Amino acid sequence: MDYLRRLQTEQPALFWLLIALGLFLGFQLVISLVSLLLGPLGLPSWVPIVVVVGGLVLVAFGQQRSR
């Protein structure tokens, strides 16, 4: 964590590039896993995206309620 904090202050462009890359790769990984689970059901290709975004919305609502 200390490394990321130092990177954020010393090289903010590289820090945000790494954050964006990490979020993108994480989202792709989750989409791939959901696609593997839902693939045999013969659903349209947009369903995994809806499932992932819906899951993120549920997590966000849960965090809002806990405050």
Secondary structure, 3 states (H helix, E strand, C coil): CHHHHHHHHHCHHHHHHHHHHHHHHHHHHHHHHHHHHHHHHCCCCCHHHHHHHHHHHHHHHHHHHCC
